[in-house]
Amino acid sequence: MTDLDALRAELEDFAQPKKKAGLSKQEERIIAGFEEIQRFVEQHGHVPRQGETHDIFERLYAVRLDRLRALEGGLALLEPLDHQGLLSGHKAEQAESVKVPDDDALLAELAEIAGADDITQLSHVRSKAQINTAEEIANREHCQDFEPFQALFEQVERELKAGVRKTLPFGKNARIVKGHCFILGGQMVYVAEVGETIKAPNGETDARLRVIYANGTESNLLRRSLQRALYKDEAGRRISDPDAGPLFSQTWEEDDIESGTIYVLRSLSEDPFIAMHRELIHKIGVTGGKVETRIANATHEATYLLAGVEVVATYKLAGINRSKLEHLFHRIFLSAQLELTIFDRFGHPVQPKEWFLVPLSVIDEVVNHLQNGSITSVRYDPEKAELIQL
C-alpha cells in the first residue's frame, strides 16, 4: 500500500467509522491523527484553516478536524485528550465563505509531490500565495531604459549614507505612489509609473505599476501585490523622500534669518584644474549679512581655496533656515561635488566641500525650485549637467 492509499484509507475511516470494542487500530489512528492536529495548533497558534492561500498540510488537517468533529462515537474517544477545545469549535477560525475541498481534491494535489514518508516532510510544497509571489518575480524582465534609473538609485544610496533619506518600516504607511522607493528582497525598488485605477474582484481598488529594480530589471506589478510582498519581507523598508523640512515658516527659529542672501562664487585661483573649469566650478552659500564682508578674507581661507573670488549671482530671500538650505544644496549637487585638495598657510592638506562642478544656469533653476517647493521632484545629472524631472 502506498502512502497515498494509507492517507485515503485514513480519511475514509473518519467518514465511515466502524465501532469496535476496546482500542482498535482505527481508534489508535484516530488518536494519532488528532494529536497531529494538536501539535499543529501548538506550533502555529491557531487551528488549521481552509482556503487556497494556506498550504496543503494545513488544509488536510482542517479537513481531518471537521471529520473528527462529525465522527460518530469519536468525541467520547477524543474529548479526554482535547485540552485545546478543538472538538467543540472553541478555537475555530474558518471563514464561512471558504469552500471545503473533498478528499479526492486534496489527495490529487498531494499526488503531484508524493514520495516522502511523512507529509510533514514535504517542505517544498508552496501555498497559493507563495506561488503567486514566485510568478510575480519570474515575470520580471530586462529594463531597456535603465540608465536614468541607475543614476537615481545611486543618488538615493548617497542620500541614505548622507542621512538625507531614511529607511522606515513599511507597515506604518502602506501608501504607494509614483516616485516612491523601497527596499525589497535586499535591493532598491522604484515605482516609475502608476496606471489607471482598476477594481479588483473583491471590490477593492488597485492599479498596475511599472516597478524598476536596482539590478536592472522591471515588472508590471499590481499595487496590492507590491504591498503584500513588502509586508511579507521582514527586511522590507520604505525609503523616505529627501525632505529637509520647511525652508520658510511663520515662526522664527534659532537658525532663521529675517532676510538673507544666497550667493554663488567663482574662484580666481590659478590652480590648473580650477583655471581650466572656471566657468563650471562654483561655491554656494547663505549669509544673513553682506556678501562682501563674508568674502573679504578669501585669499587667506581654505574654504575659498586660498584665492580671490568673484560674486556671480545672488538671490534675496526672507525667512530662511540657513542650515536646512545649505543642507539642501549639498544634497542636490552631491554627485557633482569638487574633489580637490589644497594646502593651507600652515602646510596642512584641506579638502573644501562647498564647491561644485555645476553651471550657473542650473543653480538658478534650483533656486526657483526651492522657492516654489518643487525641489524634491528633480535631481541633478552630472553627466548631462542639467536637472532631470523625477
Secondary structure, DSSP 8 states (H G I E B T S, - for coil): --HHHHHHHHHHHHHS----SSS-HHHHHHHHHHHHHHHHHHHHSS----STTS-HHHHHHHHHHHHHHH-TTHHHHHGGG-TT-TTTTTT----TT-----HHHHHHHHHTT---SSGGG-TT---HHHHHHHHHHHT-EE-TTHHHHHHHHHHHHHHHHHTSS-EEESTT-----TT-EEEETTEEEEEEEEEEEEE-TTS-EEEEEEEEETTSEEE--BHHHHHHHHHH-TT-EEE-------SS-SS--TTEEEEEEEEEEEE----HHHHHTTTTEEEEEEESS-HHHHTTTGGG-GGGTTS-EEEEEEEEEEEEEHHHHHHHHHHHTGGGB----EE-TTS-EE--SSEEE--HHHHHHHHHHHHHT-GGGEEEETTTTEEEE-
